[in-house]
Amino acid sequence: MSFERGSVVICTRDAGSAPGGVPVVATIAHAGAADVVVLEPSATIADGAVEALAAARGDDGTVATVSAVTAAGEARLLDAPLRPRVLAPIAGCVLVTRAALDLCGPYDDGFAERASAAGLLHVLADDVIVQAAEPPAPKDEPEPAARARWRARQRASGPLTVTFDGRILRDSIAGTQVHTLELLAALHRTQALRLRVLLAESVTDTARAVLDTLDGLEYVNQADVLEVPESAVVHRPYQISSAPDLLTLRHVGERLVVTHQDLIGYHNPTYHLDREHFLAFRQLTRTALAAAHRVVAFSHHVGADLTAEDLVSEDRLRVVHIGVDHRLTELAARPRAPQSPPSAPYLLCLGTDLRHKNRPFAMHLLRELRALGWDGSLVLAGPPVAAGSSTEAEAAILAAHPDLATHVVDAGTPDEPEKAWLYAHAAGVVYPTTYEGFGLIPFEAAVHGVPCLFAPQASLVETLHGHDTLVPWDAQASAARVRPLLDAGPERQRLVDAVRAAAQRLTWDATAQALLPVYEESLALPADLGWSALQVEAERREWEHRYWTLFNGIGPTGLSLVSGEERLLPEEEQRALAALLQRPASRRPLLALLGAARKAAKR
């Protein structure tokens, strides 16, 4: 059966005949000067499919055949095709050019080879999905073609499947957990994805309450990753912690998207226990980001940092601002006063004592404000860190200015209700950070109607340009600028309103919508991009861990007995001693003899 559409004749292969069998050859022979589309009997094509095949053919005369992608789902057309080359036409729906037929002869079993020998090409139109039984994968199919067919079928099979790494939800609710849950809920609201969440063995009650509101969300336990089918994409929405941790994701998703928050730990060796840990962290960051098909940065500042360090090429990097309009009622903290609430008025300095948080400057600012007559204090609230703390610098300031010490309050590490209370009762929030990947605190302060005092630094220049109030790093000049903001009045309200206005464009729904094309783009990239390097890094770390465990277990005395050219026990004596110690009958007498010898040596 055949019919004509424009300059193309469509013919359906008779049921039971081989591809290129006599009925098709005869039909093609009577097609005149037209190109021919050969359809399998059960195949269904969408409107515009023939035109899309012709577009994939091009007009340079080098193409012999154009094959569509067959799938069990609905026939449809897709956008952004890859159109890779294949070794031969793929049965289902194939456009055969008239020029190739005239040059290479009839469309029979030897046509593809004759066309290739004549210098012509076979193309896959991965934007044309034909409803038909999927044929077996072609033998020796080139990787680009296999990838394009996989991508097309993923896109044609309904909502894209995305697994979201939520294992951090085992920890108590803090900034990263809020970000993870808000983003997951926003992606769920798009209704554009089939969403799964990867969870640790335990999940906090607060996180579980949020997850249970997301109808249709599928749960994957990390203990079961080898038992579940892979999704098209897996997204790690927060910083990478270890190579084995990231390799777990390889079992749950075909393509990897990683969100990288900032590079402060990559830049700063003092934020690590020693130089060895610092260099290992840098290597892990580099290897892990190389494995990602797409890397998402919170801000253009972080994106520029990543490319400047040559950690990510610009074609794999996407900048997607996070949202600041936290809307999950399950995460909303009802303010609760700390056990020892500070007296008003006070400046709140919220965050860890990492040096880049610049808490010593907050102390200098307090001193200058008090010199201007402001009778307030400074409340430091946040957890201490193991490496890179500003504690010594803070102590030195207080020792040099004893009068200041009575006005600096350490509130410890507040929970979310206590943090909400501290925000609501503060005269202002001082945020003298020198480096942030995004910077949520000014937006959180504005929600409570409180001005935030920050300098034009890093990503804050991008998200809150023109609303900075600190003069970096001149405490006296800064105090003069911010003093009017600490009392009720139009200046204070203008700053709060300006930050609230900037927040209007930074919504979680906008973040989710911006991520949808990022997931789609990742499908077009090779599957193994950097997984192999990550596997090598994980194995290297495992062997290093075993080595140091063994080293520390043996200790320097044990090593002197068995290691090196000057070892105290030759190999044969080591074997003999080990054999004697393994036998219960000889172990106790031998140890007793060695103990007696040790005591005798001490006399």
C-alpha positions in Angstrom: 0.0 0.0 0.0 1.3 3.5 -0.8 0.2 7.1 -0.9 1.9 10.4 -1.7 2.5 13.3 0.7 4.1 16.2 -1.0 7.3 15.1 -2.7 7.5 11.9 -0.6 5.7 8.6 -1.3 4.8 6.6 1.8 4.6 2.8 1.4 3.7 0.2 4.0 5.6 -3.0 3.9 3.3 -6.0 3.5 2.9 -8.0 6.7 5.2 -11.1 6.6 7.6 -9.7 4.0 11.2 -9.0 4.9 12.4 -5.4 5.1 13.2 -4.4 1.6 11.3 -7.4 0.3 9.8 -7.5 -3.2 6.5 -5.7 -2.5 8.4 -2.7 -1.2 10.9 -2.7 -4.0 8.1 -2.8 -6.5 6.3 0.1 -4.9 9.5 2.2 -4.7 10.2 1.5 -8.4 6.9 3.2 -9.3 7.4 6.1 -7.0 8.9 8.3 -9.7 11.3 11.0 -8.6 10.0 11.1 -5.0 11.8 10.1 -1.9 10.1 7.1 -0.1 9.1 6.5 3.5 8.9 2.8 4.3 6.6 1.9 7.2 6.2 -1.3 9.1 2.6 -2.5 9.0 1.9 -1.8 12.7 3.6 1.6 12.7 1.7 4.8 13.4 3.2 8.2 12.7 2.3 11.6 14.0 1.3 14.6 11.9 4.5 16.3 10.7 6.6 13.2 10.9 7.3 13.0 7.2 8.4 16.7 7.2 10.6 16.1 10.2 12.3 13.1 8.4 12.9 15.3 5.4 14.4 18.0 7.6 16.8 15.4 9.1 17.7 14.4 5.5 19.1 17.9 4.9 19.8 19.3 1.4 23.5 18.5 0.9 22.8 15.3 -0.9 24.9 13.1 1.3 22.1 11.2 3.1 20.8 7.8 1.9 18.3 7.0 4.7 16.7 8.6 7.7 15.3 6.3 10.4 12.7 7.3 13.0 12.8 6.0 16.6 10.2 3.4 17.4 8.6 3.2 20.9 5.6 1.6 22.5 4.1 4.9 23.5 2.2 7.5 21.5 3.6 8.7 18.1 4.9 12.2 18.5 7.5 14.8 17.5 10.2 16.0 19.9 12.4 19.1 19.9 16.1 19.6 20.0 17.2 16.5 18.1 20.7 15.1 18.0 20.4 13.4 14.7 23.4 11.1 15.0 24.7 8.8 12.2 23.9 5.1 12.2 25.5 2.2 10.3 22.3 1.2 8.6 18.6 2.1 8.5 16.5 0.9 11.5 13.2 -0.8 10.6 10.0 0.8 11.7 9.9 4.0 9.7 12.6 4.9 7.2 12.9 7.7 4.6 14.9 6.5 1.6 16.2 9.3 -0.7 15.5 9.0 -4.4 19.1 10.1 -5.2 20.4 7.1 -3.2 18.0 4.7 -4.9 19.1 6.0 -8.3 22.8 5.7 -7.3 22.8 2.4 -5.3 19.9 0.4 -6.7 16.8 -1.1 -5.1 16.0 -0.9 -1.4 16.9 -4.5 -0.6 19.0 -6.3 2.0 22.2 -5.0 0.4 21.1 -1.4 0.0 22.6 0.0 3.2 26.1 -1.4 2.5 26.0 -0.2 -1.1 25.0 3.3 0.0 27.8 3.4 2.6 30.3 2.2 0.0 29.2 5.1 -2.3 30.0 7.6 0.5 26.4 8.2 1.6 25.1 8.4 5.2 22.4 6.9 7.3 20.9 9.3 9.9 18.7 8.7 13.0 15.8 11.3 13.3 15.5 11.1 17.1 12.9 13.8 17.1 10.4 11.5 15.2 8.8 8.9 17.5 6.8 6.2 15.7 4.4 4.0 17.6 5.5 0.4 16.9 7.1 -2.5 18.5 10.7 -1.7 19.4 13.2 -3.6 17.3 16.3 -5.1 18.9 19.2 -2.7 19.2 21.3 -2.7 16.0 24.5 -4.7 16.2 27.6 -2.6 16.8 25.4 0.6 17.2 27.6 3.7 17.7 27.3 5.3 21.1 25.8 8.6 19.9 23.0 6.7 18.2 22.3 4.5 21.2 22.3 7.5 23.4 19.9 9.4 21.0 17.5 6.5 20.8 17.5 6.1 24.7 17.0 9.9 25.1 14.1 9.9 22.6 12.4 7.0 24.3 12.8 8.6 27.8 11.3 11.8 26.5 8.4 10.0 24.7 7.5 7.7 27.5 5.7 10.3 29.6 7.0 12.5 32.4 10.7 12.3 32.9 11.8 10.2 35.8 14.0 12.1 38.3 15.4 10.7 41.6 16.1 13.4 44.1 18.8 12.7 46.7 17.2 13.4 50.0 19.5 11.4 52.3 20.4 14.6 54.2 16.9 14.6 55.6 18.1 12.1 58.2 19.7 15.2 60.0 17.8 17.8 62.0 16.2 20.6 60.0 18.7 23.4 59.1 19.3 25.4 56.0 20.3 22.6 53.6 17.4 20.4 54.7 15.0 23.3 54.2 16.4 23.9 50.7 16.1 20.2 49.9 12.4 20.0 51.0 11.4 23.3 49.4 12.9 22.4 46.1 11.5 18.9 46.1 8.0 20.3 46.8 8.4 22.9 44.1 9.4 20.3 41.5 6.4 18.2 42.6 4.1 21.3 41.9 5.3 21.4 38.3 3.6 18.1 37.6 6.1 17.7 34.8 8.2 14.9 36.4 7.8 11.5 37.8 9.6 12.1 41.1 11.4 9.7 43.4 13.3 10.6 46.6 16.3 8.7 47.8 16.3 8.4 51.6 18.6 7.1 54.4 17.4 4.5 56.8 16.0 7.2 59.1 14.2 10.4 58.3 13.3 13.2 60.7 9.6 13.5 61.7 9.5 17.0 60.2 10.9 15.9 56.9 8.5 12.9 56.8 5.6 15.2 57.4 6.5 17.2 54.3 7.2 14.2 52.1 3.8 12.7 53.0 2.0 15.7 51.6 3.5 15.1 48.1 1.1 12.8 46.4 2.6 10.3 44.0 6.2 10.8 45.3 8.0 7.5 45.3 10.5 6.5 48.1 13.8 4.7 47.5 15.7 3.5 50.5 19.5 3.7 50.1 19.7 0.1 51.2 17.7 -0.9 48.1 19.4 1.0 45.4 20.6 -2.2 43.6 17.0 -3.5 43.5 15.2 -0.6 41.9 15.2 0.5 38.2 17.2 3.5 37.3 15.5 6.8 36.7 16.5 8.9 33.7 18.1 11.6 36.0 19.4 11.7 39.6 19.9 15.1 41.2 22.1 15.7 44.2 20.9 19.1 45.4 23.7 19.9 47.9 27.4 19.6 48.3 29.3 16.4 47.7 30.7 14.6 50.8 32.5 11.5 49.5 33.1 9.5 46.4 31.3 6.3 47.6 28.4 8.5 48.7 28.1 9.9 45.2 28.7 6.5 43.5 25.5 5.3 45.2 23.6 7.6 42.8 25.0 5.8 39.8 22.7 2.9 40.7 19.5 5.0 40.8 19.9 7.3 37.8 21.3 7.3 34.2 22.3 11.0 34.2 23.8 13.0 37.2 23.0 16.6 38.1 24.9 18.1 41.0 24.2 21.4 42.7 27.4 23.0 44.1 26.8 25.6 46.7 30.2 27.3 47.0 34.0 26.8 46.8 35.0 28.2 50.2 36.2 24.8 51.4 38.0 24.2 48.0 39.9 27.5 48.4 40.7 27.6 52.1 43.2 25.0 53.6 42.5 26.2 57.1 39.0 24.8 56.9 40.4 21.3 57.0 42.1 19.2 59.7 45.5 19.2 57.8 46.9 19.7 54.4 46.3 16.1 53.4 42.6 16.4 54.1 42.5 19.7 52.2 44.1 18.2 49.1 41.9 15.2 49.3 38.8 17.4 49.4 40.0 19.3 46.4 40.6 16.1 44.5 37.1 14.8 45.4 35.5 18.0 44.3 37.3 18.0 41.0 36.5 14.3 40.3 32.9 14.5 41.4 32.1 17.6 39.3 33.7 15.9 36.3 31.3 13.0 36.8 28.2 15.3 36.6 26.4 15.7 33.4 25.2 19.1 34.5 26.5 21.2 37.4 24.1 23.7 38.9 25.4 26.8 40.8 23.4 28.9 43.2 24.6 32.1 41.7 26.7 33.5 38.8 29.4 34.3 41.4 29.7 30.6 42.2 29.5 29.7 38.5 32.4 32.1 37.7 34.3 30.5 40.6 33.8 27.0 39.2 34.9 27.9 35.7 37.9 30.0 36.9 39.1 26.9 38.8 38.5 24.8 35.7 36.2 22.5 37.6 33.4 22.8 35.2 33.3 23.8 31.5 30.7 26.5 30.7 28.7 24.1 28.5 28.0 21.8 31.5 27.3 24.7 34.0 23.9 26.1 34.7 23.1 28.9 37.1 19.8 28.5 39.0 19.1 30.8 41.9 17.4 29.1 44.9 14.1 30.3 46.3 13.7 32.5 49.4 9.9 32.2 49.7 9.8 29.3 52.0 6.2 28.2 51.9 6.0 24.7 53.6 4.0 25.2 56.7 5.5 22.0 58.1 8.8 23.8 58.2 7.5 27.1 59.6 9.0 27.5 63.1 6.8 29.1 65.8 9.1 31.5 67.7 10.3 30.3 71.0 12.6 32.3 73.3 16.0 30.7 74.1 16.5 29.5 77.7 18.4 32.7 78.5 16.9 35.3 76.1 19.1 38.3 75.4 18.0 41.8 76.4 17.0 44.3 73.7 18.3 46.1 71.8 20.8 43.7 70.2 22.4 43.0 66.9 22.1 39.3 65.8 25.1 37.7 64.1 23.9 34.3 62.9 26.0 31.5 61.6 29.1 29.4 62.3 32.4 30.8 63.6 34.2 30.1 60.3 36.6 32.9 59.6 34.9 34.1 56.5 31.8 34.8 58.5 33.9 37.6 60.0 32.4 37.7 63.5 35.4 39.8 64.8 34.2 42.6 62.5 30.8 42.4 64.1 32.5 43.0 67.5 34.4 46.0 66.1 31.1 47.3 64.7 29.4 47.0 68.1 32.2 48.9 69.7 31.9 51.8 67.2 28.1 51.8 67.5 28.3 52.1 71.3 30.7 54.9 70.8 27.9 56.7 68.9 25.6 56.3 71.8 23.7 53.1 70.8 23.1 51.1 74.0 22.9 47.7 72.5 24.7 44.3 72.5 25.8 41.7 70.0 24.3 38.2 70.1 26.4 35.5 68.4 24.3 32.4 67.5 25.7 29.4 65.6 27.6 26.2 65.9 31.4 26.2 66.4 33.6 24.5 63.8 36.5 22.1 64.2 38.9 23.9 61.8 39.0 27.5 60.6 37.4 29.1 63.6 37.6 32.8 64.5 37.4 32.0 68.2 40.9 33.1 69.0 40.5 36.4 67.2 37.2 37.0 69.0 38.8 36.3 72.4 41.7 38.7 71.6 39.3 41.5 70.9 37.3 41.0 74.1 40.6 40.8 76.1 41.7 44.1 74.6 38.4 45.8 75.3 37.0 44.4 78.6 34.2 46.9 78.5 32.9 45.3 75.3 32.9 41.8 76.8 29.8 42.4 78.9 27.8 43.4 75.8 28.7 40.3 73.6 26.4 37.3 74.2 27.1 33.8 73.0 23.6 32.2 72.4 25.1 28.9 71.4 23.4 27.0 68.5 19.7 27.9 68.4 17.1 25.5 66.9 14.7 26.8 64.3 12.0 28.2 66.8 14.7 29.9 68.8 16.3 31.3 65.7 12.9 32.8 64.6 12.6 34.4 68.1 16.1 35.9 67.8 15.3 37.3 64.4 12.0 38.8 65.4 13.4 40.6 68.5 16.6 41.9 67.0 17.3 45.6 66.2 19.2 44.4 63.2 21.1 41.4 61.8 24.8 41.9 61.1 26.1 39.7 58.3 29.7 40.7 57.7 30.5 37.7 55.5 33.3 37.9 53.0 32.2 35.0 50.8 28.8 33.4 50.2 27.5 31.2 47.4 24.1 32.8 47.8 23.3 34.4 51.1 19.9 33.6 52.6 20.2 35.6 55.9 19.2 39.1 54.5 16.0 37.6 53.1 15.2 35.7 56.3 15.7 38.9 58.3 13.4 40.8 55.9 10.6 38.2 56.5 10.8 39.2 60.2 10.8 43.0 59.3 14.4 43.4 60.4 17.2 45.1 58.4 20.3 43.1 57.6 23.7 44.8 57.5 26.1 43.4 54.9 28.9 44.5 52.6 29.0 44.3 48.8 30.7 40.9 48.8 30.5 37.8 46.5 27.0 36.7 45.5 25.3 39.4 47.6 26.4 41.9 44.9 24.3 39.8 42.5 21.2 39.2 44.5 21.0 42.4 46.5 22.9 44.9 44.5 22.7 48.4 45.9 21.3 47.4 49.3 24.5 46.9 51.2 25.2 49.1 54.2 28.6 48.0 55.6 31.8 49.6 54.3 34.3 46.8 54.0 36.0 46.6 56.4 35.9 49.9 58.1 34.0 49.5 61.4 33.8 53.3 62.1 32.4 54.2 58.7 30.0 51.3 58.8 28.7 52.3 62.2 27.9 55.8 61.0 26.0 54.4 58.0 24.0 51.8 59.8 23.1 53.6 63.0 19.9 55.1 61.7 18.7 51.6 60.6 18.6 50.3 64.2 15.6 52.5 65.2 12.1 52.5 63.8 11.8 54.9 60.9 11.6 55.4 57.1 15.3 54.4 56.4 14.9 51.1 58.3 11.6 50.3 56.5 13.0 51.3 53.1 15.8 48.7 53.4 13.5 46.0 54.6 11.1 46.7 51.7 13.9 46.7 49.2 15.1 43.2 50.3 11.5 42.0 50.2 11.1 43.4 46.6 14.3 41.6 45.5 12.9 38.4 47.0 9.8 38.5 44.7 11.8 37.1 41.8 13.6 34.4 43.9 10.8 31.9 44.3 11.0 28.1 44.6 8.6 27.7 41.7 10.9 29.7 39.5 13.8 27.5 40.7 11.9 24.3 39.8 10.9 25.6 36.4 14.5 26.6 35.6 15.7 23.0 36.6 13.3 21.2 34.2 15.4 22.1 31.0 18.6 21.2 32.9 17.3 17.7 33.5 16.3 17.5 29.8 19.7 18.7 28.6 21.5 16.0 30.7 19.9 13.3 28.6 21.9 14.3 25.5 25.3 13.7 27.1 27.3 10.5 27.1 26.3 8.2 30.0 29.8 7.6 31.4 31.0 11.2 31.3 33.1 11.0 34.5 31.8 8.0 36.5 35.0 6.0 35.8 37.2 8.7 37.3 34.9 8.8 40.3 35.1 5.1 40.7 38.9 5.2 40.7 38.9 8.0 43.3 36.5 5.9 45.5 38.8 2.9 45.3 41.9 5.0 46.0 40.3 6.3 49.2 39.2 2.9 50.2 42.7 1.5 49.9 44.1 4.5 51.7 41.6 4.0 54.5 42.6 0.3 54.8 46.3 1.2 54.8 46.0 3.8 57.6 43.7 1.5 59.6 46.3 -1.2 59.4 49.2 1.2 60.0 47.5 2.6 63.1 46.5 -0.8 64.3 50.1 -2.2 64.0 51.7 0.9 65.5 55.4 2.0 65.2 56.7 -0.9 67.3 54.9 -3.5 65.2 56.1 -1.9 62.0 59.7 -2.0 63.2 59.4 -5.8 63.5 57.9 -6.5 60.1 58.5 -3.5 57.7 61.4 -2.2 55.8 64.9 -3.4 55.0 66.0 -3.2 58.7 63.0 -5.1 60.1 63.8 -6.9 63.3 62.0 -10.1 62.3 63.0 -11.8 59.0 60.2 -13.3 56.9 60.7 -16.9 58.1 60.7 -15.9 61.7 57.5 -13.9 61.2 55.8 -17.0 59.7 57.0 -19.2 62.6 55.9 -16.7 65.2 52.5 -16.3 63.6 52.0 -20.0 63.5 52.8 -20.4 67.2 50.5 -17.6 68.2 47.6 -19.1 66.2 47.7 -22.3 68.2 46.0 -22.2 71.6 48.5 -24.7 73.0 51.5 -22.6 72.2 50.1 -19.1 72.3 49.8 -18.7 76.1 53.3 -20.1 76.9 54.9 -18.0 74.2 53.3 -14.8 75.5 54.3 -15.7 79.0 57.9 -16.2 77.9 57.9 -12.9 76.0 56.5 -11.1 79.1 59.2 -12.6 81.3 61.8 -11.5 78.9 60.4 -8.0 78.8 60.5 -7.8 82.6 64.1 -9.1 82.7 65.2 -6.5 80.2 63.9 -3.7 82.5 66.0 -4.8 85.5 
